[in-house]
């Protein structure tokens, strides 16, 4: 650590630095957390208080009616959770497997065309067909409209993760693979039995990054999914915040006139429910992300 | 003939490896390379029945309209402006925070603070859209509630176009500073400890140390991050702009970027030609910029180049 070298006398500039430094960080941290506080508070505020007093830091009139309504008629939310969980789990497992397998191939020094193949993958980050071409091709030629595959495909092979994985695998000593070959093992077997177990930390980190990409994705759903039964969670939230569709469905099912529903707090409660899992999981996975970025920064 | 033989020979020898790489090759081909053929849409008058390849050519008509209508220049200007502004502000803040963190001695505080500022990276932009609504809505926004509390008049931010420059910049920083500061923290940790020792021996105070040792030490990281972002100077963060600005047309003059324009043209107005032209223009220029920047860097400092 850099500071262990500096002397311990509290010279004036160090004090100034500390005051300014802690102040900046605290201020920034507070602004990071402020929006969340307002959001949660709003979800627990009565509709009446919101319409009259606006969104506040603390609920002026505490009320759980928004949550009660959502928990009473949760079909859309449960379905969206199912879709999101499915694409995240399936996509992450497949994506992680494909990326690590491909990374292994291009990390092998005896693979003659590894540079060309790497460039093949890298080029697509420099130049691609753009939104319009991709959209038309996916919908008209691949027929992936309202098909969950359209949500899974885009994140399966992330070239940046591929390159990070490759860096990691080149650090695995070749001798391990070579001695396995002498014992008669094929490349795939070497990958499964030797490389994968040795790559656990990298797999965990990249896996988390891929999972986050899937979980937060709403853009692909907006492009390709029109059937509300196939909405992933974030897109359902977006739909609820910006249109009346989802809320109308709740109104229809609950037999409550839509004008009598606590619309504002419902939207807020929905946002909290959509983010809740991330916030719960965050403390546990945070260190993996930070570690991953740190290592990636050093190697990159 | 000799080359062809060795290629086939290579495939045969590493047959398994090629098969292992096949899924990724196919996926990238389907998702990445095939759509490149769709670039011709920029030069065509697309209609649904004839599809991409049957629709009639229209030359540069789409481009003409895109630029002559003023939209082209406007969205390009906005995209570049925001990218530069956001880049500079978020990098400066990230570096500052990373430096402060590296000098912090209270581990407990450091851990909590870092957790908090890293959190926004995790949150999808949809939630940010909800935040913007919570904060800036004219009747219900927290900002106006606060102003009313102080007996001041509420502000309708949606009528003040330039305010959104600040809002967008702020949210961009909010989302990325935590993430970027981790990168800089790693870079700072990589600076040779002896340099710090030498500075301490020379009697440097904290600010001098930062200016003369820390900052130069992470110069390479700053350059790389700068390079990576310059390559994306014409690509706006669609999710951010779309969630913060939404469909508020009166704000488009100051906040519309190429990506949001392309998206709206495609989805809302179904104007495939224009969207494709703008999209192609963007992809093409991005590519040229990256190549040029990389070539320049190669001339200056070979190791810093991307490829």
Interface residues (C-beta under 8 A of the other chain):
Chain A: X1 X2 X3 X5 X6 X7 X11 X13 X14 X17 X18 X21 X22 X24 X25 X26 X28 X29 X31 X32 X33 X35 X38 X39 X42 X50 X51 X53 X54 X55 X56 X57 X98 X99 X101 X102 X104 X105 X106 X108 X110 X111 X112 X113 X117 X120 X121 X122 X124 X126 X127 X128 X129 X130 X131 X132 X133 X134 X135 X136 X137 X140 X141 X142 X153 X154 X156 X157 X159 X162 X186 X187 X188 X191 X212 X215 X216 X217 X218 X219 X223 X234 X235 X237 X238 X241 X242 X264 X267 X268 X271 X274 X275 X278 X279 X282 X283 X286 X289 X290 X293 X294 X295 X297 X298 X300
Chain B: X10 X14 X16 X17 X18 X19 X20 X21 X23 X24 X25 X27 X28 X30 X31 X32 X33 X34 X35 X36 X37 X38 X39 X41 X46 X48 X51 X52 X93 X96 X97 X99 X100 X101 X102 X103 X104 X105 X109 X112 X113 X114 X115 X116 X117 X118 X119 X120 X121 X122 X123 X124 X125 X126 X127 X128 X129 X130 X131 X133 X134 X135 X137 X139 X140 X141 X142 X144 X145 X148 X174 X177 X178 X179 X182 X183 X185 X186 X187 X188 X190 X191 X193 X196 X197 X200 X205 X206 X207 X209 X214 X221 X224 X231 X238 X239 X246 X259 X262 X263 X266 X267 X272 X275 X276 X279 X280 X282 X283 X284 X286 X287 X290 X307
